[in-house]
Amino acid sequence: HARTLETLAGDSAAATFARSLAGTLRARSLAQRGDSAAALRTLEAAWLPPNKPLMIGWAWTHSNVNARLFRAQLLLQQRRHAEALQWADATAEDIAGTPLVLARATLVRAAALRALGRSDEARTEEERYRRLVAAGVSPAR
């Protein structure tokens, strides 16, 4: 699928989004094979430029929030804890009440905070996660 997405030519928002999505797919494949360092490099290289006009709608928002969370997870694996925390926080911009993403982002936040020596804040996030699970939210790990 990534190869197909990369064939879209031009400078349109759709083509830019397709190339970014292709990079995200490649990064996920690398992560599944256990190469989180290469996955993070691939994801960072494919990231959408911040000043590019983008398509608006659920598909874009859903893809963006998942890409942000994926990036946070990869950063956490690479022990780039402060950056992981920032990207986990950035998921809140697009979550729009998506409890599964919120629960997973909460776990990433807790791990990053604990690694940064911010144990009290990590415990708060862990408690937030337990409340989400008690409410029936069960994110895939």
C-alpha positions as CSV (number, residue, x, y, z in Angstrom):
1,H,0.0,0.0,0.0
2,A,2.8,2.4,0.8
3,R,4.2,2.0,-2.7
4,T,0.9,2.9,-4.2
5,L,0.5,6.0,-2.0
6,E,4.0,7.2,-3.0
7,T,3.1,7.2,-6.7
8,L,0.7,10.1,-6.2
9,A,2.4,13.0,-7.9
10,G,2.0,16.7,-7.4
11,D,2.0,19.2,-4.6
12,S,-1.7,19.0,-3.7
13,A,-2.8,18.4,-0.1
14,A,-4.0,15.0,-1.1
15,A,-0.6,14.0,-2.6
16,T,1.3,15.3,0.4
17,F,-1.0,13.5,2.8
18,A,-0.6,10.2,0.8
19,R,3.2,10.4,0.9
20,S,3.1,11.0,4.6
21,L,0.7,8.1,5.1
22,A,3.0,5.9,3.1
23,G,5.8,6.8,5.4
24,T,3.6,6.0,8.4
25,L,2.8,2.6,6.9
26,R,6.5,1.9,6.3
27,A,7.3,3.0,9.9
28,R,4.6,0.7,11.3
29,S,6.0,-2.2,9.4
30,L,9.5,-1.6,10.7
31,A,8.1,-1.3,14.3
32,Q,6.3,-4.6,13.9
33,R,9.6,-6.2,12.9
34,G,11.2,-4.8,16.1
35,D,13.2,-2.0,14.6
36,S,11.8,1.0,16.5
37,A,14.9,3.2,15.7
38,A,14.4,2.8,11.9
39,A,10.6,3.2,12.4
40,L,11.1,6.5,14.2
41,R,13.5,7.8,11.5
42,T,11.0,6.8,8.8
43,L,8.1,8.4,10.6
44,E,10.0,11.7,11.3
45,A,11.1,11.9,7.6
46,A,7.5,11.4,6.4
47,W,5.9,13.9,8.8
48,L,3.7,16.5,7.2
49,P,5.0,20.0,6.9
50,P,3.3,22.2,9.5
51,N,2.5,25.0,7.1
52,K,0.9,22.8,4.5
53,P,-2.9,23.2,4.1
54,L,-4.5,19.9,4.9
55,M,-7.7,18.1,4.3
56,I,-10.2,18.5,7.1
57,G,-12.4,15.7,8.3
58,W,-12.6,12.6,10.4
59,A,-10.2,10.6,8.3
60,W,-7.4,13.2,8.6
61,T,-8.0,13.7,12.3
62,H,-8.1,10.0,13.1
63,S,-4.9,9.4,11.1
64,N,-3.1,12.3,12.7
65,V,-3.9,11.4,16.3
66,N,-2.8,7.8,15.7
67,A,0.4,8.9,14.0
68,R,1.1,11.3,17.0
69,L,0.6,8.4,19.5
70,F,2.7,6.1,17.4
71,R,5.5,8.6,17.3
72,A,5.2,9.0,21.1
73,Q,5.5,5.3,21.5
74,L,8.6,5.1,19.3
75,L,10.2,8.0,21.1
76,L,9.5,6.3,24.4
77,Q,11.2,3.1,23.1
78,Q,14.2,5.2,22.1
79,R,14.4,6.7,25.6
80,R,13.6,10.1,24.3
81,H,11.2,10.6,27.2
82,A,10.7,14.3,27.1
83,E,9.8,14.2,23.4
84,A,7.6,11.2,24.0
85,L,5.7,13.1,26.7
86,Q,5.2,16.1,24.3
87,W,3.8,13.9,21.5
88,A,1.6,12.0,23.9
89,D,0.3,15.4,25.1
90,A,-0.2,16.4,21.5
91,T,-2.7,13.5,20.9
92,A,-5.2,15.5,23.1
93,E,-5.4,18.1,20.3
94,D,-7.1,15.6,18.0
95,I,-8.7,12.9,20.3
96,A,-12.1,14.5,20.3
97,G,-13.3,12.0,22.9
98,T,-11.7,8.8,21.5
99,P,-11.3,6.8,24.7
100,L,-9.1,4.1,23.2
101,V,-6.5,6.6,22.1
102,L,-6.8,8.5,25.3
103,A,-6.2,5.4,27.3
104,R,-3.1,4.4,25.3
105,A,-1.7,8.0,25.4
106,T,-2.2,7.9,29.2
107,L,0.0,4.9,29.5
108,V,2.7,6.5,27.3
109,R,2.5,9.7,29.5
110,A,2.8,7.6,32.7
111,A,5.9,5.8,31.4
112,A,7.6,8.9,30.1
113,L,6.8,10.8,33.4
114,R,8.2,7.9,35.4
115,A,11.4,7.8,33.3
116,L,11.8,11.6,33.8
117,G,11.6,11.1,37.5
118,R,8.2,12.7,37.9
119,S,6.7,9.8,39.9
120,D,3.7,11.7,41.4
121,E,2.5,12.8,37.9
122,A,3.1,9.2,36.6
123,R,0.9,7.8,39.4
124,T,-1.8,10.3,38.5
125,E,-1.7,9.1,34.9
126,E,-1.7,5.5,36.0
127,E,-4.8,6.1,38.1
128,R,-6.5,7.9,35.2
129,Y,-5.7,4.8,33.1
130,R,-7.2,2.5,35.7
131,R,-10.4,4.6,35.7
132,L,-10.6,4.3,31.9
133,V,-10.3,0.6,32.1
134,A,-12.9,0.4,34.9
135,A,-15.2,2.3,32.6
136,G,-14.8,-0.4,29.9
137,V,-12.0,1.1,27.8
138,S,-9.4,-1.5,26.9
139,P,-6.8,-0.2,24.5
140,A,-4.6,-2.6,22.4
141,R,-1.1,-2.5,23.6
